[in-house]
């Protein structure tokens, strides 16, 4: 839908956008060489300049530290949530005194040297880790050299609701740790007291450790990523709790447990992103299989907490997939709650795909 473009518009520029009628439509970041040539940042018809982004950073900090007062319960949270904070191409997580940054646009890469001092000041960080997906860098035509370089920090210890974790930047996914599940980890812990708990796709042990600290009778955790399991073990030791960690493919392991007649009072399934696009039938099949197996492992009347972090999968479609999976196993679900990412991961009203994390809390009957 992009028509005529001014000849002086350079990749990464902040540009005024006009509608078909020639009237002002807003402002966006321009990069003609990528799949998303125009990223809208404002629909203001007035003048806009680079100060817009400084204001956006200050507003993001005020949300986390002023309105939400996240520093009371944790020293780690999502500081900048990309376009939802009007900074497309920039995701930044605060981990104690480290700012872990993920770049996905040329415009953000170009501006990061100017934004970083303000980010450090507002979020009280001193060191930075900068990550960028190689394919995204190629598509966005981001230079291989230049820009902000990462500081020599391998890991950092953080706190969350009284729980301690080590974040390993050398082997972690995305920005190093999934802050989005913070409130859900606490909620699960409250349900785990006195129950046997199974944590499928446990990654670095967030749900497992919260459950153990909350007085779960027994906690079993499974993940295919051997490095993640080793980190989960270190996190369990850091909190002095006992968790039975298993390095295995969750699907194969669940089938074996079903054959053995094993069941748990509370089962949580938090898999990686299965769906990469809107017509990803293979990904949908994985969600169906995972939940078919998971419900078989729940004691009658027990609890199932199942998650999806696929932005291309709507909340309604995910719920339908979970319900259908349960019904095919002659199970019924009493849905108790539906949750998502914490408020430090805001979503935009005109971008529903930004609501990527979905959780269903149910009793299996």
TAJOZI-V976898 format. One record per residue. N is the residue number from 1. SS is DSSP state (hx for helix, st for strand, lp for the rest). PHI is phi as a letter, one per 20 degrees, with the letter a starting at -180 (NA if undefined). PSI is psi in radians with two decimals (999 if undefined). Layout:
n;ss;phi;psi
N;SS;PHI;PSI
N;SS;PHI;PSI
//
This chain:
n;ss;phi;psi
1;lp;NA;0.10
2;lp;e;2.20
3;lp;e;-2.11
4;lp;f;2.46
5;lp;c;2.38
6;lp;g;2.45
7;lp;f;-0.45
8;lp;e;0.06
9;lp;f;2.08
10;lp;d;2.69
11;lp;g;2.25
12;lp;n;-0.15
13;lp;f;2.59
14;st;e;2.09
15;st;c;2.60
16;st;f;2.41
17;st;d;2.28
18;st;d;2.59
19;lp;f;3.12
20;lp;g;-0.50
21;lp;e;0.06
22;lp;n;-0.01
23;lp;e;2.66
24;st;g;2.33
25;st;d;-0.46
26;st;q;-2.74
27;st;c;2.55
28;st;b;3.01
29;st;d;2.25
30;st;d;2.31
31;lp;b;1.66
32;lp;f;-0.21
33;lp;e;0.14
34;lp;c;3.03
35;lp;f;-0.45
36;lp;d;1.44
37;lp;f;-0.46
38;st;c;2.11
39;st;d;1.88
40;st;f;2.37
41;st;d;-0.34
42;st;b;2.55
43;lp;d;0.38
44;lp;f;2.40
45;lp;e;-0.14
46;lp;e;-3.11
47;lp;f;2.59
48;lp;b;2.51
49;lp;c;-2.98
50;lp;f;-0.33
51;hx;f;-0.36
52;hx;g;-0.73
53;hx;f;-0.63
54;hx;f;-0.73
55;hx;f;-0.69
56;hx;f;-0.70
57;hx;f;-0.76
58;hx;f;-0.67
59;hx;f;-0.66
60;hx;f;-0.72
61;hx;f;-0.69
62;hx;f;-0.65
63;hx;f;-0.87
64;hx;f;-0.78
65;hx;e;-0.48
66;hx;e;-1.10
67;hx;f;-0.89
68;lp;e;-0.36
69;lp;l;0.84
70;hx;f;-0.44
71;hx;f;-0.30
72;hx;f;-0.55
73;lp;d;-0.23
74;st;a;2.77
75;lp;d;0.27
76;st;b;2.23
77;st;a;2.94
78;st;f;2.05
79;st;e;-0.79
80;st;c;2.19
81;st;d;0.93
82;hx;l;-2.40
83;hx;f;-0.45
84;hx;f;-0.35
85;hx;d;0.29
86;lp;m;0.53
87;lp;c;1.19
88;lp;f;2.39
89;lp;n;-0.02
90;st;c;2.08
91;st;c;2.28
92;st;c;2.28
93;st;d;2.41
94;st;e;2.15
95;st;c;1.65
96;lp;l;-2.02
97;lp;e;0.23
98;st;d;2.33
99;st;d;2.01
100;st;e;1.98
101;st;d;2.37
102;st;d;2.13
103;st;d;2.33
104;lp;c;0.29
105;lp;b;2.62
106;hx;f;-0.71
107;hx;f;-0.74
108;hx;f;-0.69
109;hx;f;-0.73
110;hx;f;-0.62
111;hx;e;-0.25
112;hx;g;-0.70
113;hx;g;-0.60
114;hx;e;-0.53
115;hx;e;-0.53
116;hx;g;-0.80
117;hx;g;-0.67
118;hx;f;-0.72
119;hx;f;-0.82
120;hx;g;-0.76
121;hx;f;-0.79
122;hx;f;-0.56
123;hx;d;0.08
124;lp;l;0.84
125;lp;d;2.80
126;lp;c;-0.50
127;st;d;2.75
128;st;c;2.49
129;st;d;2.20
130;st;d;2.15
131;st;c;2.61
132;lp;b;2.25
133;lp;f;2.31
134;hx;g;-0.71
135;hx;f;-0.73
136;hx;f;-0.72
137;hx;g;-0.70
138;hx;f;-0.80
139;hx;f;-0.67
140;lp;e;-0.07
141;lp;l;0.78
142;lp;e;2.23
143;lp;g;2.55
144;lp;f;-0.41
145;lp;c;2.80
146;lp;n;-3.12
147;lp;m;-2.96
148;lp;e;2.28
149;lp;e;2.61
150;lp;f;2.56
151;lp;f;2.80
152;lp;f;1.14
153;lp;d;2.17
154;lp;e;-0.73
155;st;b;2.91
156;st;b;2.58
157;st;e;2.40
158;st;c;2.96
159;st;c;2.58
160;st;b;1.99
161;lp;l;0.69
162;lp;n;-0.03
163;st;d;2.49
164;st;d;2.46
165;st;c;2.67
166;st;d;2.26
167;st;d;2.08
168;st;d;1.88
169;lp;f;-0.28
170;lp;f;-0.35
171;lp;c;-0.02
172;lp;f;2.80
173;lp;e;2.63
174;lp;l;-2.13
175;lp;e;0.17
176;lp;o;-0.41
177;lp;a;2.53
178;lp;e;1.57
179;hx;f;-0.38
180;hx;f;-0.43
181;hx;e;0.14
182;hx;g;-0.96
183;hx;f;-0.56
184;hx;f;-0.59
185;hx;f;-0.74
186;hx;f;-0.74
187;hx;f;-0.72
188;hx;f;-0.69
189;hx;g;-0.69
190;hx;f;-0.47
191;hx;e;-0.24
192;hx;e;-0.27
193;lp;g;2.14
194;lp;m;0.06
195;lp;d;2.71
196;st;e;2.39
197;st;c;2.37
198;st;d;2.17
199;st;d;1.81
200;st;e;2.38
201;lp;l;1.03
202;lp;f;-0.26
203;lp;l;-2.10
204;lp;e;0.31
205;lp;n;0.30
206;hx;g;-0.98
207;hx;f;-0.74
208;hx;g;-0.81
209;hx;f;-0.70
210;hx;g;-0.73
211;hx;f;-0.79
212;hx;f;-0.74
213;hx;f;-0.42
214;lp;e;0.07
215;lp;n;0.48
216;lp;f;2.54
217;lp;f;-0.67
218;st;b;2.46
219;st;c;2.21
220;st;d;2.33
221;st;c;2.43
222;st;c;2.39
223;st;b;2.59
224;lp;e;-0.42
225;lp;e;1.87
226;hx;f;-0.66
227;hx;f;-0.72
228;hx;f;-0.70
229;hx;f;-0.72
230;hx;f;-0.69
231;hx;f;-0.68
232;hx;f;-0.70
233;hx;f;-0.71
234;hx;f;-0.66
235;hx;f;-0.65
236;hx;f;-0.74
237;hx;f;-0.65
238;hx;f;-0.57
239;lp;d;0.05
240;lp;l;0.87
241;lp;c;2.76
242;lp;d;2.14
243;lp;c;2.38
244;st;e;1.72
245;st;e;2.43
246;st;c;2.24
247;st;e;1.84
248;lp;a;2.80
249;lp;f;2.16
250;hx;f;-0.67
251;hx;f;-0.85
252;hx;f;-0.74
253;hx;f;-0.73
254;hx;f;-0.73
255;hx;f;-0.69
256;hx;f;-0.75
257;hx;f;-0.64
258;hx;f;-0.76
259;hx;f;-0.57
260;lp;e;-0.07
261;lp;m;0.33
262;lp;f;2.51
263;lp;b;2.75
264;st;c;2.71
265;st;f;-0.53
266;st;b;2.13
267;st;c;2.24
268;st;d;2.33
269;st;c;1.98
270;lp;c;1.29
271;lp;f;2.91
272;lp;f;3.06
273;lp;f;2.02
274;lp;e;-0.50
275;lp;d;2.17
276;lp;d;-0.30
277;lp;b;3.02
278;lp;f;-0.44
279;lp;d;0.61
280;lp;e;1.52
281;hx;f;-0.57
282;hx;f;-0.74
283;hx;f;-0.72
284;hx;f;-0.65
285;hx;f;-0.61
286;hx;f;-0.73
287;hx;f;-0.71
288;hx;f;-0.84
289;hx;f;-0.77
290;hx;g;-0.81
291;hx;f;-0.51
292;hx;f;-0.77
293;hx;f;-0.72
294;hx;f;-0.74
295;hx;f;-0.48
296;hx;f;-0.36
297;lp;e;-0.01
298;st;e;2.25
299;st;g;2.55
300;st;g;2.20
301;st;n;0.01
302;st;e;-3.08
303;st;d;2.49
304;st;c;2.25
305;st;c;1.95
306;st;c;2.47
307;st;c;2.74
308;st;b;2.30
309;lp;d;0.39
310;lp;e;1.94
311;lp;f;-0.50
312;lp;f;-0.11
313;lp;d;2.04
314;lp;f;2.80
315;hx;f;-0.67
316;hx;f;-0.74
317;hx;f;-0.65
318;hx;f;-0.79
319;hx;f;-0.70
320;hx;f;-0.72
321;hx;f;-0.72
322;hx;f;-0.80
323;hx;f;-0.79
324;hx;f;-0.73
325;hx;f;-0.75
326;hx;f;-0.76
327;hx;f;-0.61
328;hx;f;-0.31
329;lp;d;0.34
330;lp;l;0.61
331;lp;d;2.71
332;lp;c;2.58
333;st;d;2.27
334;st;e;1.79
335;st;f;2.09
336;st;e;-0.56
337;st;a;2.78
338;st;c;2.12
339;st;c;3.12
340;lp;b;-2.60
341;lp;f;2.77
342;lp;f;2.93
343;lp;f;-0.19
344;lp;f;0.02
345;lp;d;1.16
346;lp;f;2.76
347;lp;d;2.69
348;lp;e;2.49
349;lp;f;-0.44
350;lp;d;0.29
351;lp;b;1.30
352;hx;f;-0.45
353;hx;f;-0.28
354;hx;f;-0.20
355;lp;e;1.27
356;lp;e;-0.61
357;lp;e;2.17
358;st;c;2.37
359;st;c;2.44
360;st;d;2.22
361;st;d;2.07
362;st;b;2.69
363;st;e;2.35
364;st;e;2.12
365;lp;c;999
//
